[in-house]
């Protein structure tokens, strides 16, 4: 099993609207791709960042799942977030393997 982790720092002035959008629209859209089996939203604590930082964790079974997601779905979903919150966030993505 694997985790697709997206860490996002969002500006405080759009935080509440953005978090609502993530919970009600973006995450359901990601999950509706069928590429992931579960997800978690984790708030990152003890950071000196301006704004708020979150980790969005999407679990998937095999590498084919993330490859399909990145090819067929990620460009459009990421473009929508960029359009709504341009210059209000920074994000980076990592792939993690669950060992135990």
C-alpha positions in Angstrom: 0.0 0.0 0.0 1.1 3.6 -0.7 0.2 7.1 0.2 0.0 10.1 -2.1 0.8 13.0 0.2 0.0 16.6 -0.8 1.4 19.2 1.7 -0.2 22.6 1.3 0.4 26.0 3.0 -2.6 28.3 2.5 -2.8 32.0 3.2 -4.8 32.9 6.3 -7.1 35.3 4.5 -8.6 32.5 2.3 -8.1 29.6 4.8 -11.7 29.0 5.8 -13.1 29.2 2.3 -10.3 27.0 0.9 -10.7 24.3 3.6 -14.5 24.2 3.0 -13.8 23.8 -0.7 -11.2 21.1 -0.1 -13.6 19.1 2.1 -16.8 19.6 0.1 -15.5 19.6 -3.5 -11.8 18.8 -4.2 -11.4 15.8 -2.0 -14.7 14.2 -3.1 -13.6 14.8 -6.7 -10.2 13.1 -6.1 -11.9 10.2 -4.4 -14.4 9.8 -7.2 -11.6 9.1 -9.6 -11.5 5.6 -8.2 -7.7 5.7 -7.8 -7.6 5.9 -4.0 -9.1 3.8 -1.2 -9.2 6.3 1.6 -8.0 9.8 2.6 -7.1 11.9 5.6 -6.7 15.6 6.3 -3.9 16.3 8.8 -3.0 19.7 10.1 0.7 20.3 10.4 1.7 21.7 13.8 4.8 23.4 15.2 5.8 25.1 11.9 6.9 28.7 11.5 5.1 29.1 8.2 2.8 32.0 7.6 -0.8 30.8 7.1 -1.9 27.2 7.8 -0.2 24.0 6.6 -2.0 20.7 5.9 -1.1 17.3 4.7 -3.7 15.6 2.5 -3.1 11.8 2.4 -4.6 9.5 -0.2 -4.1 5.8 0.1 -3.8 3.6 -3.0 -3.1 -0.1 -3.6 -0.6 -0.2 -6.6 1.6 2.1 -8.6 -0.7 1.8 -11.6 -3.4 3.7 -9.5 -1.2 6.8 -9.0 0.1 6.7 -12.5 -3.5 6.7 -13.8 -4.4 9.5 -11.4 -1.5 11.7 -12.4 -2.1 11.1 -16.1 -5.9 11.3 -16.4 -7.1 13.4 -13.4 -4.4 15.4 -11.6 -3.9 18.1 -14.3 -7.5 19.1 -14.3 -8.1 18.9 -10.6 -4.9 20.9 -9.8 -5.8 23.5 -12.4 -9.1 24.1 -10.7 -7.4 24.7 -7.3 -4.8 27.0 -9.0 -7.6 29.0 -10.7 -9.5 29.5 -7.4 -6.5 30.2 -5.2 -3.8 31.6 -7.4 -0.9 33.0 -5.4 -2.5 32.1 -2.1 -0.9 28.7 -1.6 2.2 26.6 -2.0 2.1 22.8 -2.4 4.4 19.9 -2.8 3.7 16.2 -3.4 5.4 13.0 -2.2 4.8 9.3 -2.7 5.1 7.2 0.5 5.2 3.4 0.9 3.5 2.0 3.9 5.9 -0.5 5.4 4.0 -1.7 8.5 
